[in-house]
Amino acid sequence: MHPDTAPPSGTTFRERVRALPTFGPGLPALDPKDTPSTPHELFVRWFDQAVDAGVQAPHAMTLATADAAGRVHARTVVLKDVSADGWWFAGHATSGKGRDLAENPHAALTFLWRELGRQVRVTGPAVPADPEKSAADFLAQPDHSRAAGLVNRQGEPLGSREDYTAAFANALDTVRAEPGTVSPTWTSYSLAPTEVEFWQSSDTTGQTRLLYRTDGNDWTKGLLWP
């Protein structure tokens, strides 16, 4: 740590955390009257604004799942697509998230775009896509990502870093020699939301929370107390 940024002597961790700023000035507003009828339309609008604002990795999202016993697990994954069908992501069916979703399809996604003071929460069941769509997603990835996917021992105990390095090198050779190779467990998922919440902070007027809900056919919108 640079001497100029070192915490004052005797400062507790709690005090250091509480002193950190949350959002900067000049945050955009959320006018509920100026929002589309479906959440994915508003999400795409906000996503484009995040890209234009230079938000780092705006497609990174926290995926929360739970197993059959209700034990919750969360990790950061990458958004693949958004459509009227849902929010798309991918991973191995044999991974922790894949096993959770096989036991309990209900899941949640959270996006935080700090530079804009915005958060989006998406909840609903995650449905696996057909094998053809999953294979297409796998093949669309760069070589190194496909190699990591072919290793496919995610979450298992690892004896040494050298073991992984060797397995990755072998998988990368396979990818380059046989570019059509697909991991049989790679799965695309669509989280079909039942609720989507858009949260907007502000400089001076508190927060705005806009919730979309669906009965399976139509969407309704309403405000929540912050």
PAKOL-822584 format. One record per residue (C-alpha): residue number from 1; residue in three letters; chain; x, y, z. Coordinates in nm, 4 decimals. Example, Ala and Ser with C-alpha at 12.3 -4.5 7.8 and 13.67 -1.06 7.14 Angstrom:
BEGIN
{bavo: 1	doza: ALA	dofi: A	px: 1.2300	py: -0.4500	pz: 0.7800}
{bavo: 2	doza: SER	dofi: A	px: 1.3670	py: -0.1060	pz: 0.7140}
REM end
This chain:
BEGIN
{bavo: 1	doza: MET	dofi: A	px: 0.0000	py: 0.0000	pz: 0.0000}
{bavo: 2	doza: HIS	dofi: A	px: 0.1355	py: 0.3467	pz: -0.0881}
{bavo: 3	doza: PRO	dofi: A	px: 0.2164	py: 0.5556	pz: 0.2229}
{bavo: 4	doza: ASP	dofi: A	px: -0.0199	py: 0.8314	pz: 0.1068}
{bavo: 5	doza: THR	dofi: A	px: -0.3135	py: 0.5881	pz: 0.0959}
{bavo: 6	doza: ALA	dofi: A	px: -0.2372	py: 0.4004	pz: 0.4164}
{bavo: 7	doza: PRO	dofi: A	px: -0.5193	py: 0.4228	pz: 0.6750}
{bavo: 8	doza: PRO	dofi: A	px: -0.4574	py: 0.6377	pz: 0.9830}
{bavo: 9	doza: SER	dofi: A	px: -0.3042	py: 0.4497	pz: 1.2698}
{bavo: 10	doza: GLY	dofi: A	px: -0.5706	py: 0.2916	pz: 1.4889}
{bavo: 11	doza: THR	dofi: A	px: -0.8436	py: 0.3018	pz: 1.2227}
{bavo: 12	doza: THR	dofi: A	px: -1.0613	py: -0.0098	pz: 1.2310}
{bavo: 13	doza: PHE	dofi: A	px: -1.1653	py: -0.2021	pz: 0.9232}
{bavo: 14	doza: ARG	dofi: A	px: -1.5263	py: -0.1002	pz: 0.9861}
{bavo: 15	doza: GLU	dofi: A	px: -1.4278	py: 0.2660	pz: 0.9931}
{bavo: 16	doza: ARG	dofi: A	px: -1.2293	py: 0.2337	pz: 0.6709}
{bavo: 17	doza: VAL	dofi: A	px: -1.5202	py: 0.0627	pz: 0.4956}
{bavo: 18	doza: ARG	dofi: A	px: -1.7726	py: 0.3221	pz: 0.6119}
{bavo: 19	doza: ALA	dofi: A	px: -1.5493	py: 0.6043	pz: 0.4886}
{bavo: 20	doza: LEU	dofi: A	px: -1.5450	py: 0.4745	pz: 0.1307}
{bavo: 21	doza: PRO	dofi: A	px: -1.7663	py: 0.6577	pz: -0.1218}
{bavo: 22	doza: THR	dofi: A	px: -2.0468	py: 0.4565	pz: -0.2793}
{bavo: 23	doza: PHE	dofi: A	px: -2.1387	py: 0.6530	pz: -0.5903}
{bavo: 24	doza: GLY	dofi: A	px: -1.9963	py: 0.9621	pz: -0.7538}
{bavo: 25	doza: PRO	dofi: A	px: -2.1795	py: 1.2834	pz: -0.8475}
{bavo: 26	doza: GLY	dofi: A	px: -2.3866	py: 1.3426	pz: -1.1594}
{bavo: 27	doza: LEU	dofi: A	px: -2.5911	py: 1.0235	pz: -1.1539}
{bavo: 28	doza: PRO	dofi: A	px: -2.8656	py: 0.9791	pz: -1.4158}
{bavo: 29	doza: ALA	dofi: A	px: -3.2329	py: 0.9737	pz: -1.3197}
{bavo: 30	doza: LEU	dofi: A	px: -3.4952	py: 0.7021	pz: -1.3535}
{bavo: 31	doza: ASP	dofi: A	px: -3.8332	py: 0.8376	pz: -1.4585}
{bavo: 32	doza: PRO	dofi: A	px: -4.0840	py: 0.5506	pz: -1.4212}
{bavo: 33	doza: LYS	dofi: A	px: -4.3170	py: 0.7260	pz: -1.6663}
{bavo: 34	doza: ASP	dofi: A	px: -4.0498	py: 0.7078	pz: -1.9355}
{bavo: 35	doza: THR	dofi: A	px: -3.9967	py: 0.3301	pz: -1.9315}
{bavo: 36	doza: PRO	dofi: A	px: -4.0993	py: 0.0626	pz: -2.1832}
{bavo: 37	doza: SER	dofi: A	px: -4.3646	py: -0.1996	pz: -2.1221}
{bavo: 38	doza: THR	dofi: A	px: -4.1205	py: -0.4897	pz: -2.0918}
{bavo: 39	doza: PRO	dofi: A	px: -3.8126	py: -0.5186	pz: -1.8688}
{bavo: 40	doza: HIS	dofi: A	px: -3.5754	py: -0.6517	pz: -2.1300}
{bavo: 41	doza: GLU	dofi: A	px: -3.6272	py: -0.3343	pz: -2.3350}
{bavo: 42	doza: LEU	dofi: A	px: -3.5326	py: -0.1152	pz: -2.0390}
{bavo: 43	doza: PHE	dofi: A	px: -3.2409	py: -0.3433	pz: -1.9566}
{bavo: 44	doza: VAL	dofi: A	px: -3.0975	py: -0.3073	pz: -2.3078}
{bavo: 45	doza: ARG	dofi: A	px: -3.1365	py: 0.0715	pz: -2.2814}
{bavo: 46	doza: TRP	dofi: A	px: -2.9521	py: 0.0761	pz: -1.9488}
{bavo: 47	doza: PHE	dofi: A	px: -2.6881	py: -0.1664	pz: -2.0757}
{bavo: 48	doza: ASP	dofi: A	px: -2.6107	py: 0.0550	pz: -2.3747}
{bavo: 49	doza: GLN	dofi: A	px: -2.5822	py: 0.3545	pz: -2.1439}
{bavo: 50	doza: ALA	dofi: A	px: -2.3426	py: 0.1594	pz: -1.9212}
{bavo: 51	doza: VAL	dofi: A	px: -2.1247	py: 0.0779	pz: -2.2220}
{bavo: 52	doza: ASP	dofi: A	px: -2.1297	py: 0.4418	pz: -2.3354}
{bavo: 53	doza: ALA	dofi: A	px: -2.0339	py: 0.5537	pz: -1.9827}
{bavo: 54	doza: GLY	dofi: A	px: -1.7280	py: 0.3279	pz: -1.9840}
{bavo: 55	doza: VAL	dofi: A	px: -1.8495	py: 0.0897	pz: -1.7138}
{bavo: 56	doza: GLN	dofi: A	px: -1.5990	py: -0.1922	pz: -1.6785}
{bavo: 57	doza: ALA	dofi: A	px: -1.7377	py: -0.5358	pz: -1.7716}
{bavo: 58	doza: PRO	dofi: A	px: -2.1042	py: -0.4297	pz: -1.7831}
{bavo: 59	doza: HIS	dofi: A	px: -2.1936	py: -0.7844	pz: -1.8853}
{bavo: 60	doza: ALA	dofi: A	px: -2.0588	py: -0.9307	pz: -1.5590}
{bavo: 61	doza: MET	dofi: A	px: -2.3368	py: -1.0431	pz: -1.3260}
{bavo: 62	doza: THR	dofi: A	px: -2.3762	py: -1.2308	pz: -1.0010}
{bavo: 63	doza: LEU	dofi: A	px: -2.5661	py: -1.5578	pz: -1.0463}
{bavo: 64	doza: ALA	dofi: A	px: -2.7221	py: -1.6929	pz: -0.7268}
{bavo: 65	doza: THR	dofi: A	px: -2.8522	py: -2.0503	pz: -0.7147}
{bavo: 66	doza: ALA	dofi: A	px: -2.9647	py: -2.2892	pz: -0.4422}
{bavo: 67	doza: ASP	dofi: A	px: -2.9538	py: -2.6650	pz: -0.4170}
{bavo: 68	doza: ALA	dofi: A	px: -3.2406	py: -2.8912	pz: -0.3135}
{bavo: 69	doza: ALA	dofi: A	px: -3.1590	py: -2.8316	pz: 0.0547}
{bavo: 70	doza: GLY	dofi: A	px: -3.1809	py: -2.4555	pz: 0.0131}
{bavo: 71	doza: ARG	dofi: A	px: -2.8067	py: -2.3895	pz: 0.0423}
{bavo: 72	doza: VAL	dofi: A	px: -2.7341	py: -2.0756	pz: -0.1604}
{bavo: 73	doza: HIS	dofi: A	px: -2.4287	py: -2.0309	pz: -0.3826}
{bavo: 74	doza: ALA	dofi: A	px: -2.3260	py: -1.7224	pz: -0.5787}
{bavo: 75	doza: ARG	dofi: A	px: -2.0619	py: -1.6490	pz: -0.8386}
{bavo: 76	doza: THR	dofi: A	px: -1.9896	py: -1.3985	pz: -1.1150}
{bavo: 77	doza: VAL	dofi: A	px: -2.0686	py: -1.5091	pz: -1.4704}
{bavo: 78	doza: VAL	dofi: A	px: -2.0952	py: -1.3350	pz: -1.8066}
{bavo: 79	doza: LEU	dofi: A	px: -2.4204	py: -1.2361	pz: -1.9754}
{bavo: 80	doza: LYS	dofi: A	px: -2.4484	py: -1.3919	pz: -2.3203}
{bavo: 81	doza: ASP	dofi: A	px: -2.7692	py: -1.2387	pz: -2.4541}
{bavo: 82	doza: VAL	dofi: A	px: -3.1000	py: -1.0796	pz: -2.3580}
{bavo: 83	doza: SER	dofi: A	px: -3.4238	py: -1.1425	pz: -2.5415}
{bavo: 84	doza: ALA	dofi: A	px: -3.7946	py: -1.1653	pz: -2.4752}
{bavo: 85	doza: ASP	dofi: A	px: -3.7232	py: -1.5243	pz: -2.3659}
{bavo: 86	doza: GLY	dofi: A	px: -3.4857	py: -1.4228	pz: -2.0893}
{bavo: 87	doza: TRP	dofi: A	px: -3.1318	py: -1.3471	pz: -1.9775}
{bavo: 88	doza: TRP	dofi: A	px: -2.8794	py: -1.5959	pz: -2.1168}
{bavo: 89	doza: PHE	dofi: A	px: -2.5664	py: -1.7398	pz: -1.9569}
{bavo: 90	doza: ALA	dofi: A	px: -2.3735	py: -2.0659	pz: -1.9925}
{bavo: 91	doza: GLY	dofi: A	px: -2.1672	py: -2.3182	pz: -1.7999}
{bavo: 92	doza: HIS	dofi: A	px: -2.1149	py: -2.6864	pz: -1.7437}
{bavo: 93	doza: ALA	dofi: A	px: -2.4125	py: -2.8963	pz: -1.6373}
{bavo: 94	doza: THR	dofi: A	px: -2.1689	py: -3.0776	pz: -1.4078}
{bavo: 95	doza: SER	dofi: A	px: -2.0515	py: -2.7584	pz: -1.2336}
{bavo: 96	doza: GLY	dofi: A	px: -2.1839	py: -2.6357	pz: -0.9012}
{bavo: 97	doza: LYS	dofi: A	px: -2.4279	py: -2.4009	pz: -1.0685}
{bavo: 98	doza: GLY	dofi: A	px: -2.5345	py: -2.6710	pz: -1.3127}
{bavo: 99	doza: ARG	dofi: A	px: -2.6031	py: -2.9169	pz: -1.0321}
{bavo: 100	doza: ASP	dofi: A	px: -2.7938	py: -2.6533	pz: -0.8362}
{bavo: 101	doza: LEU	dofi: A	px: -3.0110	py: -2.5659	pz: -1.1354}
{bavo: 102	doza: ALA	dofi: A	px: -3.0854	py: -2.9336	pz: -1.2021}
{bavo: 103	doza: GLU	dofi: A	px: -3.2136	py: -2.9669	pz: -0.8444}
{bavo: 104	doza: ASN	dofi: A	px: -3.3751	py: -2.6243	pz: -0.8156}
{bavo: 105	doza: PRO	dofi: A	px: -3.4204	py: -2.4128	pz: -1.1298}
{bavo: 106	doza: HIS	dofi: A	px: -3.5034	py: -2.0915	pz: -0.9423}
{bavo: 107	doza: ALA	dofi: A	px: -3.2169	py: -1.8431	pz: -0.9681}
{bavo: 108	doza: ALA	dofi: A	px: -3.1328	py: -1.4737	pz: -0.9478}
{bavo: 109	doza: LEU	dofi: A	px: -2.9039	py: -1.2395	pz: -1.1394}
{bavo: 110	doza: THR	dofi: A	px: -2.7658	py: -0.9088	pz: -1.0137}
{bavo: 111	doza: PHE	dofi: A	px: -2.5951	py: -0.6381	pz: -1.2175}
{bavo: 112	doza: LEU	dofi: A	px: -2.4184	py: -0.3469	pz: -1.0476}
{bavo: 113	doza: TRP	dofi: A	px: -2.3149	py: -0.0508	pz: -1.2597}
{bavo: 114	doza: ARG	dofi: A	px: -2.1527	py: 0.1626	pz: -0.9936}
{bavo: 115	doza: GLU	dofi: A	px: -2.0526	py: 0.4479	pz: -1.2248}
{bavo: 116	doza: LEU	dofi: A	px: -2.4215	py: 0.5114	pz: -1.2961}
{bavo: 117	doza: GLY	dofi: A	px: -2.5535	py: 0.4301	pz: -0.9481}
{bavo: 118	doza: ARG	dofi: A	px: -2.7614	py: 0.1494	pz: -1.0955}
{bavo: 119	doza: GLN	dofi: A	px: -2.8485	py: -0.2062	pz: -1.0032}
{bavo: 120	doza: VAL	dofi: A	px: -3.0687	py: -0.4580	pz: -1.1861}
{bavo: 121	doza: ARG	dofi: A	px: -3.2068	py: -0.7699	pz: -1.0191}
{bavo: 122	doza: VAL	dofi: A	px: -3.3577	py: -1.0524	pz: -1.2271}
{bavo: 123	doza: THR	dofi: A	px: -3.5308	py: -1.3534	pz: -1.0685}
{bavo: 124	doza: GLY	dofi: A	px: -3.6999	py: -1.6595	pz: -1.2141}
{bavo: 125	doza: PRO	dofi: A	px: -3.6378	py: -2.0169	pz: -1.3332}
{bavo: 126	doza: ALA	dofi: A	px: -3.3331	py: -2.0939	pz: -1.5459}
{bavo: 127	doza: VAL	dofi: A	px: -3.4082	py: -2.3336	pz: -1.8318}
{bavo: 128	doza: PRO	dofi: A	px: -3.1363	py: -2.5228	pz: -2.0247}
{bavo: 129	doza: ALA	dofi: A	px: -3.1287	py: -2.4701	pz: -2.3986}
{bavo: 130	doza: ASP	dofi: A	px: -3.1252	py: -2.7491	pz: -2.6546}
{bavo: 131	doza: PRO	dofi: A	px: -2.7866	py: -2.9123	pz: -2.7299}
{bavo: 132	doza: GLU	dofi: A	px: -2.7524	py: -2.7353	pz: -3.0649}
{bavo: 133	doza: LYS	dofi: A	px: -2.7786	py: -2.3890	pz: -2.9092}
{bavo: 134	doza: SER	dofi: A	px: -2.5389	py: -2.4866	pz: -2.6305}
{bavo: 135	doza: ALA	dofi: A	px: -2.2862	py: -2.6216	pz: -2.8827}
{bavo: 136	doza: ALA	dofi: A	px: -2.3107	py: -2.3026	pz: -3.0891}
{bavo: 137	doza: ASP	dofi: A	px: -2.2367	py: -2.0965	pz: -2.7782}
{bavo: 138	doza: PHE	dofi: A	px: -1.9342	py: -2.3103	pz: -2.6966}
{bavo: 139	doza: LEU	dofi: A	px: -1.7924	py: -2.2848	pz: -3.0495}
{bavo: 140	doza: ALA	dofi: A	px: -1.8403	py: -1.9058	pz: -3.0539}
{bavo: 141	doza: GLN	dofi: A	px: -1.5856	py: -1.8646	pz: -2.7727}
{bavo: 142	doza: PRO	dofi: A	px: -1.2152	py: -1.7920	pz: -2.8291}
{bavo: 143	doza: ASP	dofi: A	px: -0.9635	py: -2.0768	pz: -2.8249}
{bavo: 144	doza: HIS	dofi: A	px: -0.8506	py: -2.0304	pz: -2.4654}
{bavo: 145	doza: SER	dofi: A	px: -1.2077	py: -2.0237	pz: -2.3340}
{bavo: 146	doza: ARG	dofi: A	px: -1.2943	py: -2.3423	pz: -2.5226}
{bavo: 147	doza: ALA	dofi: A	px: -0.9803	py: -2.5078	pz: -2.3892}
{bavo: 148	doza: ALA	dofi: A	px: -1.0799	py: -2.4194	pz: -2.0347}
{bavo: 149	doza: GLY	dofi: A	px: -1.4240	py: -2.5615	pz: -2.1105}
{bavo: 150	doza: LEU	dofi: A	px: -1.2795	py: -2.8889	pz: -2.2374}
{bavo: 151	doza: VAL	dofi: A	px: -1.0783	py: -2.9392	pz: -1.9183}
{bavo: 152	doza: ASN	dofi: A	px: -1.4139	py: -2.9446	pz: -1.7380}
{bavo: 153	doza: ARG	dofi: A	px: -1.3220	py: -3.0383	pz: -1.3823}
{bavo: 154	doza: GLN	dofi: A	px: -1.4614	py: -2.7198	pz: -1.2356}
{bavo: 155	doza: GLY	dofi: A	px: -1.4756	py: -2.7166	pz: -0.8569}
{bavo: 156	doza: GLU	dofi: A	px: -1.2921	py: -3.0481	pz: -0.8092}
{bavo: 157	doza: PRO	dofi: A	px: -0.9881	py: -3.0627	pz: -0.5766}
{bavo: 158	doza: LEU	dofi: A	px: -0.6645	py: -2.9754	pz: -0.7608}
{bavo: 159	doza: GLY	dofi: A	px: -0.3382	py: -3.1391	pz: -0.6579}
{bavo: 160	doza: SER	dofi: A	px: -0.1108	py: -2.8720	pz: -0.8048}
{bavo: 161	doza: ARG	dofi: A	px: -0.1151	py: -2.5808	pz: -1.0451}
{bavo: 162	doza: GLU	dofi: A	px: 0.1076	py: -2.7872	pz: -1.2754}
{bavo: 163	doza: ASP	dofi: A	px: -0.1685	py: -3.0470	pz: -1.3119}
{bavo: 164	doza: TYR	dofi: A	px: -0.4045	py: -2.7820	pz: -1.4425}
{bavo: 165	doza: THR	dofi: A	px: -0.1401	py: -2.6273	pz: -1.6694}
{bavo: 166	doza: ALA	dofi: A	px: -0.0809	py: -2.9640	pz: -1.8362}
{bavo: 167	doza: ALA	dofi: A	px: -0.4527	py: -3.0363	pz: -1.8765}
{bavo: 168	doza: PHE	dofi: A	px: -0.5143	py: -2.6907	pz: -2.0208}
{bavo: 169	doza: ALA	dofi: A	px: -0.2264	py: -2.7264	pz: -2.2678}
{bavo: 170	doza: ASN	dofi: A	px: -0.3623	py: -3.0611	pz: -2.3882}
{bavo: 171	doza: ALA	dofi: A	px: -0.7112	py: -2.9143	pz: -2.4259}
{bavo: 172	doza: LEU	dofi: A	px: -0.5761	py: -2.6159	pz: -2.6197}
{bavo: 173	doza: ASP	dofi: A	px: -0.3962	py: -2.8535	pz: -2.8586}
{bavo: 174	doza: THR	dofi: A	px: -0.7272	py: -3.0335	pz: -2.9134}
{bavo: 175	doza: VAL	dofi: A	px: -0.9137	py: -2.7093	pz: -2.9799}
{bavo: 176	doza: ARG	dofi: A	px: -0.6607	py: -2.6003	pz: -3.2403}
{bavo: 177	doza: ALA	dofi: A	px: -0.6326	py: -2.9418	pz: -3.4060}
{bavo: 178	doza: GLU	dofi: A	px: -1.0072	py: -3.0130	pz: -3.3984}
{bavo: 179	doza: PRO	dofi: A	px: -1.1854	py: -2.6741	pz: -3.3925}
{bavo: 180	doza: GLY	dofi: A	px: -1.5294	py: -2.8348	pz: -3.4030}
{bavo: 181	doza: THR	dofi: A	px: -1.4820	py: -3.0127	pz: -3.0689}
{bavo: 182	doza: VAL	dofi: A	px: -1.7547	py: -2.9293	pz: -2.8156}
{bavo: 183	doza: SER	dofi: A	px: -1.7673	py: -3.0107	pz: -2.4470}
{bavo: 184	doza: PRO	dofi: A	px: -2.0642	py: -3.2471	pz: -2.4005}
{bavo: 185	doza: THR	dofi: A	px: -2.1616	py: -3.0861	pz: -2.0703}
{bavo: 186	doza: TRP	dofi: A	px: -2.1542	py: -2.7234	pz: -2.1864}
{bavo: 187	doza: THR	dofi: A	px: -2.5038	py: -2.5802	pz: -2.1468}
{bavo: 188	doza: SER	dofi: A	px: -2.6673	py: -2.2510	pz: -2.2303}
{bavo: 189	doza: TYR	dofi: A	px: -2.9342	py: -2.1377	pz: -1.9855}
{bavo: 190	doza: SER	dofi: A	px: -3.2106	py: -1.8824	pz: -2.0194}
{bavo: 191	doza: LEU	dofi: A	px: -3.3331	py: -1.7251	pz: -1.6981}
{bavo: 192	doza: ALA	dofi: A	px: -3.6990	py: -1.6504	pz: -1.7758}
{bavo: 193	doza: PRO	dofi: A	px: -3.7796	py: -1.3748	pz: -1.5256}
{bavo: 194	doza: THR	dofi: A	px: -4.0885	py: -1.3507	pz: -1.3148}
{bavo: 195	doza: GLU	dofi: A	px: -3.9609	py: -1.0243	pz: -1.1632}
{bavo: 196	doza: VAL	dofi: A	px: -3.7061	py: -0.7640	pz: -1.2744}
{bavo: 197	doza: GLU	dofi: A	px: -3.6158	py: -0.4705	pz: -1.0519}
{bavo: 198	doza: PHE	dofi: A	px: -3.4376	py: -0.1554	pz: -1.1687}
{bavo: 199	doza: TRP	dofi: A	px: -3.2709	py: 0.0408	pz: -0.8891}
{bavo: 200	doza: GLN	dofi: A	px: -3.1415	py: 0.3932	pz: -0.9366}
{bavo: 201	doza: SER	dofi: A	px: -2.9544	py: 0.6030	pz: -0.6814}
{bavo: 202	doza: SER	dofi: A	px: -2.9376	py: 0.9825	pz: -0.7042}
{bavo: 203	doza: ASP	dofi: A	px: -2.7268	py: 1.2682	pz: -0.5764}
{bavo: 204	doza: THR	dofi: A	px: -2.9980	py: 1.4382	pz: -0.3724}
{bavo: 205	doza: THR	dofi: A	px: -3.3355	py: 1.2634	pz: -0.3949}
{bavo: 206	doza: GLY	dofi: A	px: -3.2683	py: 0.9172	pz: -0.2559}
{bavo: 207	doza: GLN	dofi: A	px: -3.3367	py: 0.6056	pz: -0.4581}
{bavo: 208	doza: THR	dofi: A	px: -3.5933	py: 0.4886	pz: -0.7128}
{bavo: 209	doza: ARG	dofi: A	px: -3.6973	py: 0.1243	pz: -0.7368}
{bavo: 210	doza: LEU	dofi: A	px: -3.9075	py: 0.0102	pz: -1.0326}
{bavo: 211	doza: LEU	dofi: A	px: -4.0358	py: -0.3483	pz: -1.0337}
{bavo: 212	doza: TYR	dofi: A	px: -4.1676	py: -0.5407	pz: -1.3333}
{bavo: 213	doza: ARG	dofi: A	px: -4.3793	py: -0.8495	pz: -1.2582}
{bavo: 214	doza: THR	dofi: A	px: -4.5373	py: -1.1009	pz: -1.4919}
{bavo: 215	doza: ASP	dofi: A	px: -4.8140	py: -1.3565	pz: -1.4607}
{bavo: 216	doza: GLY	dofi: A	px: -4.6640	py: -1.5491	pz: -1.7494}
{bavo: 217	doza: ASN	dofi: A	px: -4.8353	py: -1.3375	pz: -2.0126}
{bavo: 218	doza: ASP	dofi: A	px: -4.8300	py: -0.9641	pz: -1.9474}
{bavo: 219	doza: TRP	dofi: A	px: -4.5951	py: -0.7381	pz: -1.7512}
{bavo: 220	doza: THR	dofi: A	px: -4.7035	py: -0.4915	pz: -1.4861}
{bavo: 221	doza: LYS	dofi: A	px: -4.4896	py: -0.2122	pz: -1.3389}
{bavo: 222	doza: GLY	dofi: A	px: -4.4895	py: -0.0587	pz: -0.9933}
{bavo: 223	doza: LEU	dofi: A	px: -4.2697	py: 0.1340	pz: -0.7534}
{bavo: 224	doza: LEU	dofi: A	px: -4.1157	py: -0.0025	pz: -0.4343}
{bavo: 225	doza: TRP	dofi: A	px: -4.0185	py: 0.1836	pz: -0.1204}
{bavo: 226	doza: PRO	dofi: A	px: -3.6409	py: 0.2223	pz: -0.1167}
REM end
